[in-house]
Amino acid sequence: MPNIRLLLDNNVPIHLISLLRPHEAVHASTMGRAGLSNEDLIRATQEAGFAMMVTYDRNIEHQQNLSARSLAFIVLTTTHWPTIRDNLSLIVETVDQIGPGGYVVVTLPRPARRRRPYSPSLDA
């Protein structure tokens, strides 16, 4: 499988970069693209020669006309880092299988909710 150039959107944990090797993953914030709108970020990503964009923005498909783009999109259903890290194989598998212009939502399990223990002092 050839190395793929991926741009991680500002809303994706930057720690994902090192886990996507041997692919070349770059975070938008490190390229000075933190303040760009989705439309401008997509355009700049495509012009810079990236093949794929990883985002958490589940509305991107409805906000932008993606059909005319060769850029592939992977949408994660959470930004919870432990969940992403623990399910990396789903993301890598998608990166390896998606083609130009593709759009895939990677459904990750919901993080477990942790409740605080009961504290009687709060009831006073």
C-alpha positions in Angstrom: 0.0 0.0 0.0 1.5 3.4 -1.0 1.9 6.1 1.6 -1.1 8.5 1.6 -0.9 12.2 2.5 -3.6 12.9 5.1 -4.6 16.2 6.7 -6.1 16.0 10.2 -8.7 18.7 10.8 -8.3 21.0 13.7 -10.9 19.1 15.7 -9.0 15.8 15.5 -6.5 14.9 18.3 -3.0 15.7 17.1 -1.7 12.5 18.7 -3.2 10.5 15.9 -0.3 11.6 13.6 2.3 9.2 14.9 -0.2 6.3 14.9 -0.9 6.7 11.2 2.6 5.9 10.0 3.8 5.0 7.4 1.2 7.4 5.9 2.1 11.1 6.0 -0.3 12.7 8.4 -0.2 16.5 9.1 -2.4 18.4 11.6 -4.1 21.6 10.2 -3.0 23.7 13.1 0.7 23.0 12.4 0.3 24.3 8.9 -1.2 27.6 10.0 -4.7 26.6 8.9 -6.4 26.7 12.3 -8.7 29.7 11.4 -9.8 28.6 8.0 -13.5 27.9 7.2 -14.3 24.4 6.0 -14.5 25.5 2.4 -11.1 27.2 2.5 -9.5 24.4 4.4 -10.8 21.8 1.9 -9.6 23.9 -1.0 -6.1 24.5 0.6 -5.8 20.8 1.5 -6.5 19.7 -2.1 -4.2 22.3 -3.6 -1.4 21.1 -1.2 -1.7 17.7 -2.7 -3.3 15.8 0.2 -5.3 12.8 -0.8 -7.5 12.6 2.3 -8.9 14.6 5.2 -9.8 13.2 8.6 -12.3 15.3 10.5 -14.9 15.1 13.3 -17.3 17.5 11.5 -20.2 15.2 10.7 -22.0 18.0 8.9 -19.3 18.6 6.4 -21.1 16.4 3.8 -24.1 18.7 4.0 -22.2 22.0 4.2 -19.9 21.5 1.3 -20.2 20.1 -2.2 -17.9 17.1 -1.9 -18.9 15.3 -5.1 -16.7 17.5 -7.3 -13.6 16.9 -5.2 -10.9 14.2 -5.5 -10.2 14.6 -1.8 -11.4 11.7 0.3 -13.0 12.3 3.7 -12.9 10.2 6.8 -15.3 11.4 9.5 -14.8 10.2 13.1 -17.7 10.0 15.5 -15.8 11.1 18.5 -12.7 13.2 19.4 -12.3 11.2 22.7 -8.6 10.3 22.5 -8.6 7.0 24.4 -11.5 5.8 22.2 -9.6 6.8 19.0 -6.4 5.2 20.2 -8.1 2.0 21.3 -9.9 1.7 17.9 -7.0 2.7 15.6 -7.4 -0.4 13.5 -10.8 0.8 12.2 -9.3 4.2 11.2 -6.2 2.6 9.5 -8.4 0.1 7.7 -10.5 2.9 6.3 -7.4 4.9 5.3 -6.1 1.9 3.4 -9.4 1.2 1.6 -11.0 4.5 0.8 -10.5 5.8 -2.8 -10.3 9.3 -4.2 -13.4 11.3 -3.6 -14.7 8.8 -1.0 -16.6 9.7 2.1 -16.7 7.3 5.1 -18.0 7.7 8.6 -15.9 5.7 11.1 -18.3 4.8 13.9 -16.3 4.5 17.1 -17.8 3.2 20.4 -19.1 5.9 22.7 -16.8 6.5 25.6 -17.9 5.1 29.0 -19.5 7.8 31.2 -18.0 8.1 34.6 -20.1 9.2 37.5 -18.7 11.0 40.5 -19.2 9.2 43.7 -22.0 10.4 46.0 -20.9 13.0 48.4 -23.3 13.7 51.3 -21.6 17.1 52.0 -23.2 18.4 48.7 -26.7 17.8 50.0 -26.5 20.3 52.9 
